[in-house]
Amino acid sequence: MLNLNTKLKELDEQGKKIKAGIVGAGQMGRGMVSQMFCMKGILPAIISDIDIERAKNAYLLAGISSDDIAVANKAVEAETAIQKGKYVITEDFNVITSTLPIDVVLDLTGVPDVGARIAFDSIYNGKNIVMLNVETDVTVGPLLKKMADSAGVVYTVSAGDEPGAVKELYDFADAMGFKILVAGKGKNNPLDIEANPDTVREKAQASNMNPKMLASFVDGTKTMVEMTCVSNATGFVPTKRGMIGPESTVKELPKLLSLKEQGGILDRYQVVEFVKGIAPGVFVIITTDLPAVKEEMAYLSMGEGPNYILYRPYHLTSIETPLSAARACIYHEPTIVPKGAPVSETVAVAKKDLKAGEYLDSIGGYTVYGVIDTFENAKKDNALPIGLVSPKVKVKTDIKKGETLTYDAVELDENSFILQLRKLQDMTF
């Protein structure tokens, strides 16, 4: 993202602003809106949330006066208000995706089906789309990317979220010509696949978090989804189903994440992995065959080799998301997108014994968690992608705790938009 600040400053000096529409004003949305007001050349022109007061509060927290906030129920109302210099709030994200002055839409909902509709409508209406909704991307991202390319707009997953942060390190190393061996991230919470909103509620409330969101972190689903996104963007595969998840320090990682014959734990390279003990950082493991480069790396205190780590000790999540919006609008470039056909899949696994006739819930709930596997294995097993799970999905047969859910074992919601896109994606690729 070199020189992006200069480009944004130039826009600002010309009296121009990238007009952004934000869908979702929860914890991530609030922080992002405030941060965007600190930036030059970009503006959060309109916010949508099912709770209109949350949308309004996001502006108020950023220092915007109530007198400068307008409610819109239709796109034409939003356009008129924006032309008058007002900041717009709405309960309907369709107002954002169809409003003419909006250059880029940012999805912060985290709900796969909603995200699919937001992305589809944005692309259809000729708007760039930034997804802080990796759950949607790992389910139908390849199709959305293909659609966006055809429409001449940018589809991208967000900077700041771990996949985007990993991809920036990957691109940095790849541009220099290093061989990239492993791409990965730290995990913040101890892994507990049985975690649900009740078991994490106290901690979630103390951190002002949605308990379902925290449960999806603790049960590992979020990590699996994020590394599926990285896999689909790089072509790297998981080390194994569910990955290994070793514990390590940053200094130990180059040796630990080497081949078994080199004293490490890996059967092969070009893999994705998560590591306990280095959160909230992200990393890539790299190597080189050239003696002069090895000598330089040793001089630069990068270790003895043959493997080296590039480590970023932070990711700023939604605070960084506006950078992806700016990059999409200014350079017409994504931060991280699928390369083509899916490489990996996050499949749904029963969190408890499920009975025929029972309904599932959603990511971070009580019924399922996600596990990464190769797309080839998932297809062979007829495994159900985690992004297709919803409270309208009915279990058709008893499923034991720990078993992978299959398409045959459930009755899907045929009215689900993301399901229809997934069927089209499966036919396309």
Buried (B, 14 or more C-beta within 10 A) or exposed (E): BEEBBEBBEEBBEEEEBBBBBBBBBBBBBBBBBBBBBEBBBBBBBBBBBBEBEBBBBBBEBBEBEEEEBBBBEBBEBBBBBBEEEBBBBBBBBBBBBBBEBBBBBBBBBBBBBBBBBBBBBBBEBEBBBBBBBBBBBBBBBBBBBBBBEEBEBBBBBBBBBBBBBBBBBBBBBBEEEBBBBBBBBBBEBEBBBEBBBEBBBEEBEEEEBBBBBBBBBBBBBBBBBBBBBBBBBBEBBBBBEBBBBBEBEBEBBBBBBBBEEEEBBBEEBBBBBBBBBBBBBBBBBBBBEEEEBBEEBEEEEBBEBBBBBBBBEEBBBBBBBBBBBBBBBBEEEBBBBBEEEBBBBBBBBBBBEBEEEBBBBBBBBBBBBBBBBBBEBBEEBEBBBBBBBBEBBBBBEBBEEEBBBBEEBBEBBEEBBBBBBBBBBEEEE
